[in-house]
Amino acid sequence: MASVKNLVLKIFLNKQLPMPLLMTDTEKKRLAWRCRRGMLELDIVLQKFINNHFASLSEPELVQLDALLDYPDNDFWDLVSTRKEVSGNKYLISLLTKLRSADI
């Protein structure tokens, strides 16, 4: 089921089609819980982000957050701290901008 869902989301994200509502409230709560990390700096940023921005995230941004949470902490922190940049995916860029606005 999850792989079919991921495939559908990739199609919508790549073609910029209207995104169907696919994430349930339970999945959103689970996603927020996954934002607790082992790296202190990342944990602080993510908890502020959850408090300030999580409720207003679009479905594509939630999908991008879910994908980012699969990254190891060091790689995730490199994206948040601008050591690494991304281009081309407007939802990921939007999400990272919101994450970066959570000042430490």
Buried (B, 14 or more C-beta within 10 A) or exposed (E): EEEEEEEEBEEBBEEEEEBEEEBEEEEBEEBBEBBEBEBEEBBBBBBBBBEEBBEEBEBBBBBBBBBBBEEEBEEBBBBBBEEEEEEEBEBBBBBBEBBBEBEE
